[in-house]
Amino acid sequence: MTALTICEEVLLLRMYNLRIIGMAYLPIWKVEAKTEWQNLVSKYQCPQSRFERVLDRLFHYRLAYDHGKSKEVASLTGSGVAYAMALVKSAKYPDEK
């Protein structure tokens, strides 16, 4: 399993809770808005404040997918869903429901 930062894990959880999964992809700007990225950055003191950089790491680890649209859209992959479900089961972030 890959070692993700707190911000990456919380982003996965928020995308999972919003059901941005598989073919239910959204434009990146809309994912950023719906997951309340700026709120997440201030709440968890994220060192990487650029949403695109964090999403690129999720693309790299195959936890999120851009559906071949040159990183214009995003959704969780099956691995991303499994990672998010493991976080939910472990109750690592009880604030994120």
CNS distance restraints for C-alpha pairs under 8 A (distance, minus, plus):
assign (resid   2 and name CA) (resid  61 and name CA) 7.52 0.50 0.50
assign (resid   4 and name CA) (resid   8 and name CA) 5.92 0.50 0.50
assign (resid   4 and name CA) (resid   9 and name CA) 6.28 0.50 0.50
assign (resid   5 and name CA) (resid   9 and name CA) 6.31 0.50 0.50
assign (resid   6 and name CA) (resid  10 and name CA) 6.11 0.50 0.50
assign (resid   6 and name CA) (resid  44 and name CA) 7.30 0.50 0.50
assign (resid   6 and name CA) (resid  46 and name CA) 7.68 0.50 0.50
assign (resid   7 and name CA) (resid  11 and name CA) 5.99 0.50 0.50
assign (resid   7 and name CA) (resid  40 and name CA) 7.12 0.50 0.50
assign (resid   7 and name CA) (resid  41 and name CA) 7.23 0.50 0.50
assign (resid   7 and name CA) (resid  44 and name CA) 6.82 0.50 0.50
assign (resid   7 and name CA) (resid  46 and name CA) 6.07 0.50 0.50
assign (resid   8 and name CA) (resid  12 and name CA) 6.23 0.50 0.50
assign (resid   8 and name CA) (resid  54 and name CA) 6.40 0.50 0.50
assign (resid   8 and name CA) (resid  55 and name CA) 7.92 0.50 0.50
assign (resid   8 and name CA) (resid  58 and name CA) 7.48 0.50 0.50
assign (resid   9 and name CA) (resid  13 and name CA) 6.29 0.50 0.50
assign (resid   9 and name CA) (resid  84 and name CA) 7.54 0.50 0.50
assign (resid  10 and name CA) (resid  14 and name CA) 6.11 0.50 0.50
assign (resid  10 and name CA) (resid  40 and name CA) 7.87 0.50 0.50
assign (resid  10 and name CA) (resid  93 and name CA) 7.69 0.50 0.50
assign (resid  10 and name CA) (resid  96 and name CA) 7.42 0.50 0.50
assign (resid  11 and name CA) (resid  15 and name CA) 6.11 0.50 0.50
assign (resid  11 and name CA) (resid  35 and name CA) 6.98 0.50 0.50
assign (resid  11 and name CA) (resid  37 and name CA) 7.97 0.50 0.50
assign (resid  12 and name CA) (resid  16 and name CA) 6.06 0.50 0.50
assign (resid  12 and name CA) (resid  76 and name CA) 7.68 0.50 0.50
assign (resid  12 and name CA) (resid  80 and name CA) 6.96 0.50 0.50
assign (resid  12 and name CA) (resid  81 and name CA) 7.96 0.50 0.50
assign (resid  12 and name CA) (resid  83 and name CA) 7.97 0.50 0.50
assign (resid  12 and name CA) (resid  84 and name CA) 5.97 0.50 0.50
assign (resid  13 and name CA) (resid  17 and name CA) 6.08 0.50 0.50
assign (resid  13 and name CA) (resid  84 and name CA) 5.34 0.50 0.50
assign (resid  13 and name CA) (resid  87 and name CA) 7.57 0.50 0.50
assign (resid  13 and name CA) (resid  88 and name CA) 7.78 0.50 0.50
assign (resid  13 and name CA) (resid  96 and name CA) 7.21 0.50 0.50
assign (resid  14 and name CA) (resid  18 and name CA) 6.14 0.50 0.50
assign (resid  14 and name CA) (resid  35 and name CA) 5.77 0.50 0.50
assign (resid  14 and name CA) (resid  96 and name CA) 7.23 0.50 0.50
assign (resid  14 and name CA) (resid  97 and name CA) 8.00 0.50 0.50
assign (resid  15 and name CA) (resid  19 and name CA) 6.13 0.50 0.50
assign (resid  15 and name CA) (resid  20 and name CA) 5.32 0.50 0.50
assign (resid  15 and name CA) (resid  21 and name CA) 7.61 0.50 0.50
assign (resid  15 and name CA) (resid  31 and name CA) 7.68 0.50 0.50
assign (resid  15 and name CA) (resid  35 and name CA) 6.67 0.50 0.50
assign (resid  15 and name CA) (resid  75 and name CA) 7.62 0.50 0.50
assign (resid  15 and name CA) (resid  76 and name CA) 7.26 0.50 0.50
assign (resid  16 and name CA) (resid  20 and name CA) 6.06 0.50 0.50
assign (resid  16 and name CA) (resid  21 and name CA) 6.84 0.50 0.50
assign (resid  16 and name CA) (resid  76 and name CA) 7.37 0.50 0.50
assign (resid  16 and name CA) (resid  81 and name CA) 6.58 0.50 0.50
assign (resid  16 and name CA) (resid  84 and name CA) 6.57 0.50 0.50
assign (resid  17 and name CA) (resid  97 and name CA) 7.09 0.50 0.50
assign (resid  18 and name CA) (resid  34 and name CA) 7.98 0.50 0.50
assign (resid  18 and name CA) (resid  35 and name CA) 7.96 0.50 0.50
assign (resid  19 and name CA) (resid  24 and name CA) 7.48 0.50 0.50
assign (resid  20 and name CA) (resid  24 and name CA) 5.52 0.50 0.50
assign (resid  20 and name CA) (resid  25 and name CA) 5.72 0.50 0.50
assign (resid  20 and name CA) (resid  26 and name CA) 7.18 0.50 0.50
assign (resid  20 and name CA) (resid  74 and name CA) 7.88 0.50 0.50
assign (resid  20 and name CA) (resid  75 and name CA) 5.11 0.50 0.50
assign (resid  20 and name CA) (resid  76 and name CA) 6.26 0.50 0.50
assign (resid  21 and name CA) (resid  25 and name CA) 6.52 0.50 0.50
assign (resid  21 and name CA) (resid  75 and name CA) 4.99 0.50 0.50
assign (resid  21 and name CA) (resid  76 and name CA) 4.63 0.50 0.50
assign (resid  21 and name CA) (resid  77 and name CA) 6.54 0.50 0.50
assign (resid  21 and name CA) (resid  81 and name CA) 7.49 0.50 0.50
assign (resid  22 and name CA) (resid  75 and name CA) 5.78 0.50 0.50
assign (resid  22 and name CA) (resid  76 and name CA) 5.87 0.50 0.50
assign (resid  22 and name CA) (resid  77 and name CA) 5.83 0.50 0.50
assign (resid  22 and name CA) (resid  78 and name CA) 7.52 0.50 0.50
assign (resid  23 and name CA) (resid  75 and name CA) 7.30 0.50 0.50
assign (resid  24 and name CA) (resid  75 and name CA) 6.78 0.50 0.50
assign (resid  25 and name CA) (resid  73 and name CA) 6.25 0.50 0.50
assign (resid  25 and name CA) (resid  74 and name CA) 5.35 0.50 0.50
assign (resid  25 and name CA) (resid  75 and name CA) 4.71 0.50 0.50
assign (resid  26 and name CA) (resid  30 and name CA) 6.33 0.50 0.50
assign (resid  26 and name CA) (resid  31 and name CA) 6.23 0.50 0.50
assign (resid  26 and name CA) (resid  73 and name CA) 5.31 0.50 0.50
assign (resid  26 and name CA) (resid  74 and name CA) 5.77 0.50 0.50
assign (resid  26 and name CA) (resid  75 and name CA) 6.86 0.50 0.50
assign (resid  27 and name CA) (resid  31 and name CA) 6.36 0.50 0.50
assign (resid  27 and name CA) (resid  72 and name CA) 5.78 0.50 0.50
assign (resid  27 and name CA) (resid  73 and name CA) 4.14 0.50 0.50
assign (resid  27 and name CA) (resid  74 and name CA) 6.41 0.50 0.50
assign (resid  28 and name CA) (resid  32 and name CA) 6.14 0.50 0.50
assign (resid  28 and name CA) (resid  71 and name CA) 7.60 0.50 0.50
assign (resid  28 and name CA) (resid  72 and name CA) 5.76 0.50 0.50
assign (resid  28 and name CA) (resid  73 and name CA) 5.03 0.50 0.50
assign (resid  28 and name CA) (resid  74 and name CA) 6.02 0.50 0.50
assign (resid  29 and name CA) (resid  33 and name CA) 6.27 0.50 0.50
assign (resid  30 and name CA) (resid  34 and name CA) 5.98 0.50 0.50
assign (resid  31 and name CA) (resid  35 and name CA) 5.95 0.50 0.50
assign (resid  31 and name CA) (resid  74 and name CA) 7.50 0.50 0.50
assign (resid  32 and name CA) (resid  36 and name CA) 6.18 0.50 0.50
assign (resid  32 and name CA) (resid  37 and name CA) 5.46 0.50 0.50
assign (resid  32 and name CA) (resid  51 and name CA) 6.93 0.50 0.50
assign (resid  33 and name CA) (resid  37 and name CA) 6.50 0.50 0.50
assign (resid  36 and name CA) (resid  40 and name CA) 6.38 0.50 0.50
assign (resid  37 and name CA) (resid  41 and name CA) 6.19 0.50 0.50
assign (resid  37 and name CA) (resid  51 and name CA) 7.13 0.50 0.50
assign (resid  38 and name CA) (resid  42 and name CA) 6.35 0.50 0.50
assign (resid  39 and name CA) (resid  43 and name CA) 6.00 0.50 0.50
assign (resid  40 and name CA) (resid  44 and name CA) 6.00 0.50 0.50
assign (resid  40 and name CA) (resid  45 and name CA) 7.93 0.50 0.50
assign (resid  40 and name CA) (resid  46 and name CA) 7.82 0.50 0.50
assign (resid  41 and name CA) (resid  45 and name CA) 5.44 0.50 0.50
assign (resid  41 and name CA) (resid  46 and name CA) 5.00 0.50 0.50
assign (resid  41 and name CA) (resid  49 and name CA) 6.30 0.50 0.50
assign (resid  42 and name CA) (resid  46 and name CA) 7.08 0.50 0.50
assign (resid  48 and name CA) (resid  53 and name CA) 7.31 0.50 0.50
assign (resid  48 and name CA) (resid  54 and name CA) 7.12 0.50 0.50
assign (resid  50 and name CA) (resid  54 and name CA) 6.81 0.50 0.50
assign (resid  51 and name CA) (resid  55 and name CA) 6.17 0.50 0.50
assign (resid  52 and name CA) (resid  56 and name CA) 6.00 0.50 0.50
assign (resid  53 and name CA) (resid  57 and name CA) 6.53 0.50 0.50
assign (resid  54 and name CA) (resid  58 and name CA) 6.57 0.50 0.50
assign (resid  55 and name CA) (resid  59 and name CA) 6.19 0.50 0.50
assign (resid  55 and name CA) (resid  64 and name CA) 7.57 0.50 0.50
assign (resid  56 and name CA) (resid  60 and name CA) 6.07 0.50 0.50
assign (resid  57 and name CA) (resid  61 and name CA) 6.24 0.50 0.50
assign (resid  58 and name CA) (resid  62 and name CA) 6.08 0.50 0.50
assign (resid  58 and name CA) (resid  63 and name CA) 5.16 0.50 0.50
assign (resid  58 and name CA) (resid  64 and name CA) 5.33 0.50 0.50
assign (resid  59 and name CA) (resid  63 and name CA) 6.05 0.50 0.50
assign (resid  59 and name CA) (resid  64 and name CA) 4.93 0.50 0.50
assign (resid  59 and name CA) (resid  65 and name CA) 5.71 0.50 0.50
assign (resid  59 and name CA) (resid  66 and name CA) 7.42 0.50 0.50
assign (resid  62 and name CA) (resid  77 and name CA) 6.94 0.50 0.50
assign (resid  62 and name CA) (resid  79 and name CA) 7.10 0.50 0.50
assign (resid  62 and name CA) (resid  80 and name CA) 7.37 0.50 0.50
assign (resid  63 and name CA) (resid  76 and name CA) 5.95 0.50 0.50
assign (resid  63 and name CA) (resid  77 and name CA) 5.39 0.50 0.50
assign (resid  63 and name CA) (resid  78 and name CA) 7.41 0.50 0.50
assign (resid  63 and name CA) (resid  79 and name CA) 5.42 0.50 0.50
assign (resid  63 and name CA) (resid  80 and name CA) 3.98 0.50 0.50
assign (resid  63 and name CA) (resid  81 and name CA) 7.68 0.50 0.50
assign (resid  63 and name CA) (resid  83 and name CA) 7.97 0.50 0.50
assign (resid  64 and name CA) (resid  74 and name CA) 6.54 0.50 0.50
assign (resid  64 and name CA) (resid  75 and name CA) 5.50 0.50 0.50
assign (resid  64 and name CA) (resid  76 and name CA) 4.23 0.50 0.50
assign (resid  64 and name CA) (resid  77 and name CA) 5.15 0.50 0.50
assign (resid  64 and name CA) (resid  80 and name CA) 6.15 0.50 0.50
assign (resid  65 and name CA) (resid  74 and name CA) 5.55 0.50 0.50
assign (resid  65 and name CA) (resid  75 and name CA) 5.54 0.50 0.50
assign (resid  65 and name CA) (resid  76 and name CA) 6.08 0.50 0.50
assign (resid  65 and name CA) (resid  77 and name CA) 6.06 0.50 0.50
assign (resid  66 and name CA) (resid  70 and name CA) 6.80 0.50 0.50
assign (resid  66 and name CA) (resid  71 and name CA) 5.19 0.50 0.50
assign (resid  66 and name CA) (resid  72 and name CA) 6.83 0.50 0.50
assign (resid  66 and name CA) (resid  73 and name CA) 5.26 0.50 0.50
assign (resid  66 and name CA) (resid  74 and name CA) 4.64 0.50 0.50
assign (resid  66 and name CA) (resid  75 and name CA) 6.78 0.50 0.50
assign (resid  67 and name CA) (resid  73 and name CA) 7.10 0.50 0.50
assign (resid  67 and name CA) (resid  74 and name CA) 7.21 0.50 0.50
assign (resid  69 and name CA) (resid  73 and name CA) 6.52 0.50 0.50
assign (resid  76 and name CA) (resid  80 and name CA) 5.25 0.50 0.50
assign (resid  76 and name CA) (resid  81 and name CA) 6.25 0.50 0.50
assign (resid  77 and name CA) (resid  81 and name CA) 6.27 0.50 0.50
assign (resid  78 and name CA) (resid  82 and name CA) 6.22 0.50 0.50
assign (resid  79 and name CA) (resid  83 and name CA) 6.13 0.50 0.50
assign (resid  80 and name CA) (resid  84 and name CA) 6.13 0.50 0.50
assign (resid  81 and name CA) (resid  85 and name CA) 6.04 0.50 0.50
assign (resid  82 and name CA) (resid  86 and name CA) 6.18 0.50 0.50
assign (resid  83 and name CA) (resid  87 and name CA) 6.36 0.50 0.50
assign (resid  84 and name CA) (resid  88 and name CA) 6.24 0.50 0.50
assign (resid  85 and name CA) (resid  89 and name CA) 6.14 0.50 0.50
assign (resid  86 and name CA) (resid  90 and name CA) 6.13 0.50 0.50
assign (resid  87 and name CA) (resid  91 and name CA) 6.09 0.50 0.50
assign (resid  87 and name CA) (resid  92 and name CA) 5.89 0.50 0.50
assign (resid  87 and name CA) (resid  93 and name CA) 7.52 0.50 0.50
assign (resid  88 and name CA) (resid  92 and name CA) 6.96 0.50 0.50
assign (resid  88 and name CA) (resid  93 and name CA) 7.66 0.50 0.50
